[in-house]
Amino acid sequence: MDYSALMAQADELSLLGLGKTSPNPIVGALIVDESGYVIAQDFHDGGLHAEAKVIKKVGKIPKGATLITTLEPCNHHGKTPPCSELIIDSGIRKVVYSVSDQNLVAKGGADRLKSAGIEVVGGVLKERVSHSNRFWLNKIVNHRPYFIWKIGMTLDGKISAQDGSSKWITSEASRMQVSKLRGQSDLILIGTGTALADNPSLNSKEENANQPKRLVMGNRVIPNTHNLNDGTAPTFFLQSHEISDLLDLLEKLEVNQVLVESGATLGTFLVKSDVVDEIHIYLNPSLLGTGQSFIGDLGINSLENRINFKIYSSEIVDTDLKIILVKDQ
């Protein structure tokens, strides 16, 4: 049986957990009968693991059933028992997964299943599923969260006019996409300059959206009357300009992914600190000529020293061009 279509379905399910599972990965899972018909499907949303949820849904596992899961089942006692043992006890005789568990504490599920006589197939749609789970995988490998910098700007790279006005450079459709991205994020990071100038709430307007943590970095004090102190989401203030202090706090907050919605000062600092993994640009086809550029001095004097990104995707969003860039390794 070709499991690619079923794994793609599990991958789509896993994305529903974005912003809800930190510090754990997103996972989607299906159980299919021997003819390939899906009899249960679910995703990890911070509680029971996806595998446990689908097994619980089915109850008595039919003969010849297969478990499809985006991540190798875990093999350790954490907040929940090992999924490997649950699968063995359930009566499932075949498990298909995409990405191997990179966590040294939890890995080994595939070997445990094989030792119990269960057929195991790994690596199905590995590239696609790895991209979906890139935030968690990056944290495991690089020991820090994955940073996405969102920028709305004009054709000449301006994020505000000379008088400081910035609402609205991009279209409403673009802003709705950003609202959805907020709901999929663990934490939103801005600087004190953005906090004081824009008085943002940084909330997602999506129905039943997860409201991410909010973090303001910088030494200036944000008044209690500002929206960031409205109690709608946990908010933290880091009075520092040191990248090590930022990463230490994010580790304590158990964050997988950071959405940066800052101006040029903090954005430039993060790029120079080599932590920006992905940039989402919403480019409006308009010109200002003067105003605030989206980035400042990077200390680069030669083309050979430029910082390179690759275009991952592009699309038209109403009047804007959305470009997603990933760091060129």
N, C-alpha and C positions, 0 to 999 in steps of 0.2 A: 504494500500500500504506500502511495506517495503521501507523506504527512505534511507537505509544505503548506497546503491550503488550511489545514487544521491548525498548524503552528501560527500562521498569519492571523487566524481568528483569535488564538490565545494571546498573541502579541497585542492586537487591538484591545482586548479586554484588559490587559495589564496597564495600558495607558490611563485607564479610569482611576488607577490608584495614585497617579502623580500628585505630589503634594500631601499625601496622606500616610505614607509608610516610613518616612525617615525615622531612624537611621537605617532601616532595612530596605531591600530592593523592591521594585514593583514586579509582580508576578501574575500571569494569567494561566488558567488551567482548564482543561476539558477532560471529560471521560466519554469515550465513544464505545459503542458495542462492536461486535465482531464484523458487522457490515460497514462500520465507519460512521454510523449515525450518532450525533451528539446527544447524550442523555443527561449531561449536566455540564454547566460552565460557571465560572466565577473568577474573581480576582482578589488579590491581597489589598486590603484597605486599612491596615494598621492593627487588625485583630487577628483572627485565625488566618493561617497561611492558606493560599489559594488551593493547594492540594487537599488540605483538611476540609475546606469548605465544600469542594465538589464531592469528596467521598461521603461526607455527612449528608449531602443532598440526595445521593443515590441510595444510601442505606445498604441494602444487600446487592453486592456487586455481581452482575451477570457474568456467566462464563464467557471467556474470550474478550473481556473488556480491556481497553488500553487507556492509560493516563497520558495526556499530552500536557506538558508544562514548559513554560519559557525558561525556567531556571532549574538546574539540577537540584533535586530535593535535598533539603538540609539533613544533617546527620548529627545534630547536637541538641542538648536540652537548653533552651533559652527561655523566653517567655512562654513558649509552647513546647510540647514534646517533639522529638525528631520526626519529620515527615517520612523519612525512610522506614522507620518502624511502623508507622501508621499504615503506610502503603503495603508493607509485608503482611500485616495483620488483616488488611481489608480483603485480600484474595485477588487483587490485581496481579496479572501475570506478565504484563508488558508496560514499560514506561518509555516515553519518547520525550526528550528535552532538547533545548537549544544551546544554552550557555552554561558552561561549567561554573560551579560556585567557587569564587576566588577568595572567599573568606576562610582563613586558615582554621578558624574555630569550627565552622559549619560544613566544610567541604568533606567529600568522601561518601556522599549519599549514593552515587552510582555504583561504587564498589560494594557497598553494603547490600544494595538490592541484588546485584549479580551473585553475591555470596549466598543469598537466600533463594537462588534459582529463578529470579525474575529476569526476563529479557530486557535489555536496556539499549536504546538507540540515542546517541547524542549528536549535537552539532547541526540540527535541522534549522535552517534560516539563521545561522549564527550571526552573520553580519548585520542583518536587519534588527534582530532582537538585542544585540549588543548596543546598537545605536539607541534603541528605546530605553535601555537600562544604563546609558552612559554615565549618568550622574552617580549612581552607586558604584559602578565599576571604577570610575575615576577616583572616587574616595578611597576604595580599597587599594588601588595601585599607587596613587600619588599622595595619599594621606591628607587630602584636603577636599573641600567641596568643589563642585563644578560651577564655574561662573559664566553666566550669560549677561551680556551688556545690551540693553535695549536702547536704541537711539531713534528719535523722530527728528528728521532734519530736512532742510531745503536742498535744492540741487547743488548749491554752493557750500554745503556743509554747515549751515547755521542752525542752531537749536533755539535761538531767540533773536528778536530784533534789537536794534541799538537802544531802544527805550526799555528793554527788558521783557517785553511781551512775548509769550510763547504759546498761548492758547488761541487757536489750535493750528499748529503747523500741518498736522496730518489729518486724514479723513476720519469720520466717525467709525467707518468699518475697520480701519486700522486700530483705532482705540478700543474697539470691542475685542479684537484679537489679543491686544495687550491685556485686557481685563481677564480673558480666558487663561492667558499665560500666567498671570498672577495667581489664579486659583490652582494652577498646577505646580507652583513653586513652594519651596519650604520657607524661604526668607527673602524679603526685598531689602536691598541695601541702597541708601542714599547718603549724601553728605549734608552737613549742617547748612550749607549754602542753598541747596535745593529745598530743604525743609523750611527755611526762613523765607525764601523768595516765593515759593509756590503754595505753602501750607497744604501739602497733599495728604490724603487719607491712605493711599496705596492699597485700597481694598479692591477685591474683585466684585464686579457687578453681576456675575453669572448666578443663575438661580441655584440655591443650595451649595454655593461654592465654598471650598475651603478658604479660610482667610489666613494667609501666610503671616509668619512672624515679621516684624519690621525692625530694622536696625539703622540707626543714624550714627555716622562716624564723623568726628570732628570735635573741636574744643568749645565751640559756641553753645550757649544754653538755648534750648527750645522752650518757649513759654508753655505753661500748663494749658493755656487756652487753645493751643494749636491742635489740629485734627489728629496728629500722631498720638496725642494723649487722650483720645476719645474712648479707649477701653474696648474697641471692637476687635482688636487683635493684640497679642503680646508684643510690646515694644521695648527695645533696648537702646541704650545710648552709650556709645564707646568714645570716651574723651581721649583720643589718641590719633596719631598720624603714622603709626607703625604697622606694617603688614603682619608682623609676628603677633601683635596684640589682636588684630582682626581674626587671624586664623585660629588663635587659641580660643577666642570666644565662640567662634563658629563650631569648633570641636566640642566645646562644652554644651552647646545648644543642639548637638547631634544633627547637623544640617547636611543633606546630600547635595542640594543645589541652591545657588544664590542667583536671584534676578537683580541686576544692577539697573537702577533707573535714575542715575545721577547726571550731573552736569560734567563739564570738561575737567574740572579740578580732580575729582575723585576718579573719574574714568581714566584720565591720563595716569594717575598714580597706580591704578590697578594694572594697566597695560605695562607700565614700566616695571611693575613688580612681577610680571609674567604669570598672572593668574587668570587672565581673561581667556576662556576656552572657546567662546562662541559669541558672535555679535549678530543681533537682529536689527537691521536697519530698515526703517520705514522712510523712504525717500519721496518727498513731495516735489513735483516738477515746478518749483517756483524759485525765485531769486530774491535775496535780500541785499547782497553786496557788503553791507556792514552788519554788525551784530556779533553774537557769541558763537564761536566755532565749537564743534562737538568735541574737539581734542586740542590739547596744548602741546607744549614743547616736550618732545620725547628724548631730547639730547642726541639726536641722530644727525650726523653731518654728511653722510655718504649713502648713496643708493645701496651699496653692498651691505649696509648695516640695517636696512629697513626691516620692519617686522611684517612678516607675510601671513596672510590668511588665504584660505581657499573658499571659493563659492560652493556652498553645499546645495542651495536651492534658490529660486527666485520665482515670484508670482506678482501679478497685478492685484492690488487690493483697492477697489474703487479708483480714486485718483492717484494712488500711490504705488510705488514699486517696493515690494518687500524683498530684501536680500538677506539670506542667512549665511554667515561666514563662520568657518571653523579654523582653529589655529593650525597652521601648516607645520607639521612636525618634521 
